Amino acid sequence: MIVGSVLFDLIGTLVWPEPPGETLFCEACDLLGFHVSPSDLYRATADVDQTIHVPLPATRKEEADFFAYGHMSALHKMGIKANVSHGWFIHHYIQNRITYHRFFDVDTVLSCLRETGLKLGVVANAVPSTRERITQIGLDAYLDAIILSGEVGFEKPEPQIFKAAMEALAVNPQETVYVGDTYHTDVEGAFEAGIIPVLLDRSQSYDTLDCMKVKSLTEFQEMMEIF
């Protein structure tokens, strides 16, 4: 098999957000006079995620409205009488303070992969403003395509989002590898699209699975030398 392109997940694979969104949510609530504990927030957010979904594809206004309404709904789940203005405040507080940081192995590995002539892309379940954050940290310099669910209208593990990336790169599934840190959305989604999946398990939290697994992007790069 000859590999011509490598697609990557974003959060947890190439970057991590700092400070975490949960931390910033609690900070914003403190400023509003609401006491919210991280454990209560996790439970409320899990409930809200089951009931509301970001419209796809999403405009920037739809994106902001979605988060404002979602934050308000989470507060309601915790018994706090909040309105959509509170949700908007929390959304903007988080947006203005959160930053993406590249993992230690990203620059070296992506640079080496590009030097071999591989086409590189990102496929992420993310809202449109994520594209700006990718650019802000210079990650776009390594990428030939950035496919975001909020822009194309499909979410992982739906095969259509992977197919959108392959169309953008003009490659076939048989010559494409996908690297992600979540089994359901990344590995199963890539399988469904006919792509070779590789699970990136930085924290070693997965047991033996029916796919290739690496502990770091450096290990992935070494594995790619086989192909």
C-alpha positions as CSV (number, residue, x, y, z in Angstrom):
1,M,0.0,0.0,0.0
2,I,1.2,3.5,-0.9
3,V,0.0,6.3,1.4
4,G,-0.5,9.7,-0.4
5,S,-2.3,11.6,2.4
6,V,-2.7,11.8,6.1
7,L,-5.7,13.3,7.8
8,F,-5.8,14.3,11.5
9,D,-8.3,15.0,14.2
10,L,-7.7,18.4,15.9
11,I,-8.4,18.6,19.7
12,G,-6.6,15.9,21.6
13,T,-4.5,14.9,18.5
14,L,-2.7,18.0,17.3
15,V,-3.7,20.6,19.9
16,W,-5.2,21.1,23.4
17,P,-7.2,24.1,24.6
18,E,-5.9,26.1,27.5
19,P,-7.4,27.2,29.8
20,P,-10.0,24.4,29.6
21,G,-13.4,25.6,28.6
22,E,-14.9,24.2,31.8
23,T,-12.5,26.4,33.9
24,L,-13.4,29.5,31.9
25,F,-17.2,28.7,32.2
26,C,-16.9,28.6,36.0
27,E,-14.9,31.8,36.1
28,A,-17.5,33.6,34.0
29,C,-20.2,32.3,36.3
30,D,-18.4,33.7,39.3
31,L,-18.4,37.1,37.6
32,L,-22.1,36.8,37.1
33,G,-22.7,35.9,40.7
34,F,-23.5,32.2,40.0
35,H,-21.6,29.5,41.9
36,V,-20.9,26.5,39.6
37,S,-18.7,23.6,40.5
38,P,-16.9,21.6,37.7
39,S,-18.7,18.4,38.7
40,D,-22.1,20.1,38.4
41,L,-21.1,21.6,35.1
42,Y,-20.0,18.2,33.6
43,R,-23.4,16.6,34.5
44,A,-25.4,19.5,33.2
45,T,-23.4,19.8,30.0
46,A,-23.9,16.1,29.3
47,D,-27.6,16.5,29.6
48,V,-27.7,19.5,27.4
49,D,-25.6,17.9,24.7
50,Q,-28.2,15.2,24.3
51,T,-31.0,17.8,23.6
52,I,-29.5,20.6,21.4
53,H,-27.3,20.5,18.4
54,V,-25.4,23.1,16.5
55,P,-27.0,23.7,13.0
56,L,-24.8,22.4,10.2
57,P,-23.4,24.1,8.3
58,A,-23.3,27.0,10.8
59,T,-22.9,30.7,10.2
60,R,-20.9,32.6,12.8
61,K,-24.1,34.0,14.3
62,E,-25.7,30.6,14.5
63,E,-22.5,29.4,16.2
64,A,-22.7,32.1,18.8
65,D,-26.4,31.7,19.3
66,F,-25.9,27.9,19.8
67,F,-23.3,28.4,22.5
68,A,-25.2,31.2,24.3
69,Y,-28.4,29.0,24.4
70,G,-26.4,26.0,25.4
71,H,-24.7,27.8,28.3
72,M,-28.1,29.2,29.5
73,S,-29.6,25.7,29.3
74,A,-26.7,24.2,31.3
75,L,-27.3,26.8,34.0
76,H,-31.0,25.9,34.1
77,K,-30.1,22.3,34.6
78,M,-28.2,23.4,37.7
79,G,-31.2,25.2,39.0
80,I,-29.8,28.7,38.2
81,K,-32.2,31.3,36.8
82,A,-30.3,32.5,33.9
83,N,-31.3,34.2,30.6
84,V,-29.7,34.2,27.2
85,S,-27.7,37.3,28.0
86,H,-25.9,35.4,30.7
87,G,-25.2,32.7,28.0
88,W,-23.8,35.3,25.7
89,F,-21.5,36.6,28.4
90,I,-20.2,33.2,29.1
91,H,-19.7,32.4,25.4
92,H,-17.7,35.6,24.8
93,Y,-15.7,35.2,28.0
94,I,-14.6,31.8,26.9
95,Q,-13.9,32.8,23.3
96,N,-11.7,35.7,24.3
97,R,-9.5,33.7,26.7
98,I,-9.2,30.1,25.3
99,T,-6.1,29.4,23.2
100,Y,-5.0,26.3,21.3
101,H,-1.6,24.9,22.0
102,R,0.2,22.4,19.7
103,F,1.4,19.2,21.3
104,F,5.2,18.8,21.6
105,D,5.5,16.4,18.6
106,V,3.3,18.2,16.1
107,D,5.7,20.6,14.4
108,T,8.5,18.0,13.9
109,V,6.2,15.2,12.7
110,L,4.0,17.3,10.4
111,S,7.1,19.0,8.9
112,C,8.7,15.6,8.2
113,L,5.5,14.2,6.7
114,R,5.2,17.2,4.3
115,E,8.8,16.8,3.3
116,T,8.1,13.3,2.1
117,G,5.4,14.7,-0.3
118,L,2.3,13.6,1.7
119,K,-0.8,15.7,1.6
120,L,-2.0,16.7,5.1
121,G,-5.4,17.7,6.3
122,V,-7.5,18.2,9.4
123,V,-11.0,16.7,9.8
124,A,-12.7,18.0,13.0
125,N,-16.1,18.3,14.6
126,A,-15.8,22.0,15.2
127,V,-17.5,25.3,14.6
128,P,-16.4,27.7,11.8
129,S,-14.4,30.0,14.2
130,T,-12.0,27.1,14.8
131,R,-10.4,27.9,11.4
132,E,-9.2,31.2,12.8
133,R,-7.7,29.5,15.8
134,I,-5.8,27.1,13.6
135,T,-4.4,30.0,11.7
136,Q,-3.6,32.0,14.9
137,I,-1.2,29.2,16.1
138,G,0.3,28.7,12.6
139,L,-0.9,25.1,12.3
140,D,-2.4,25.9,8.8
141,A,1.1,26.2,7.4
142,Y,1.4,22.4,7.5
143,L,-2.1,21.7,6.1
144,D,-3.4,21.3,2.6
145,A,-7.1,21.1,3.7
146,I,-9.1,22.0,6.8
147,I,-12.5,20.4,7.0
148,L,-14.8,21.5,9.8
149,S,-18.2,20.0,10.5
150,G,-19.6,23.4,11.1
151,E,-18.7,24.4,7.5
152,V,-19.5,21.2,5.5
153,G,-22.6,20.1,7.3
154,F,-21.5,16.6,8.4
155,E,-20.0,15.4,11.7
156,K,-17.7,12.5,12.5
157,P,-18.3,9.6,12.4
158,E,-20.4,10.3,9.3
159,P,-18.3,9.2,6.3
160,Q,-19.4,12.3,4.3
161,I,-17.0,14.6,6.3
162,F,-14.0,12.3,5.5
163,K,-15.1,12.2,1.9
164,A,-15.1,16.0,1.8
165,A,-11.5,16.0,2.9
166,M,-10.5,13.4,0.3
167,E,-12.2,15.5,-2.4
168,A,-10.4,18.6,-1.2
169,L,-7.0,16.7,-1.4
170,A,-7.9,14.8,-4.6
171,V,-7.0,11.5,-3.0
172,N,-8.6,8.0,-2.7
173,P,-9.5,6.3,0.6
174,Q,-7.1,3.4,-0.2
175,E,-4.2,5.9,0.0
176,T,-5.4,7.8,3.0
177,V,-4.6,7.4,6.7
178,Y,-6.6,9.1,9.5
179,V,-5.2,9.8,12.9
180,G,-7.5,10.6,15.9
181,D,-7.7,10.1,19.6
182,T,-11.3,8.9,19.9
183,Y,-12.4,5.4,18.9
184,H,-16.0,6.0,18.0
185,T,-15.8,9.3,16.0
186,D,-12.3,8.8,14.6
187,V,-11.6,5.1,14.1
188,E,-15.1,4.0,13.4
189,G,-15.7,7.0,11.2
190,A,-12.6,6.4,9.2
191,F,-13.4,2.7,8.8
192,E,-16.8,3.6,7.4
193,A,-15.3,6.0,4.9
194,G,-12.8,3.3,3.7
195,I,-9.8,5.1,5.2
196,I,-7.1,3.4,7.3
197,P,-7.5,4.5,10.9
198,V,-4.8,5.0,13.5
199,L,-5.8,5.6,17.1
200,L,-3.6,8.1,18.9
201,D,-3.8,7.1,22.6
202,R,-1.5,9.6,24.4
203,S,-2.9,8.8,27.8
204,Q,-2.9,5.0,27.2
205,S,-6.6,4.8,28.2
206,Y,-7.6,2.3,25.5
207,D,-7.2,-1.5,25.7
208,T,-6.4,-3.7,22.7
209,L,-8.6,-2.6,19.8
210,D,-9.1,-3.7,16.2
211,C,-7.0,-1.0,14.8
212,M,-3.4,0.3,14.8
213,K,-2.6,2.3,17.9
214,V,0.3,4.7,18.7
215,K,1.2,6.6,21.9
216,S,2.5,9.7,20.1
217,L,2.8,11.3,16.7
218,T,6.5,10.5,16.8
219,E,5.6,6.8,17.0
220,F,3.1,7.4,14.2
221,Q,5.8,8.9,12.0
222,E,8.0,5.9,12.7
223,M,5.2,3.6,11.7
224,M,4.6,5.5,8.5
225,E,8.1,4.6,7.4
226,I,6.8,1.1,6.9
227,F,4.4,2.4,4.2
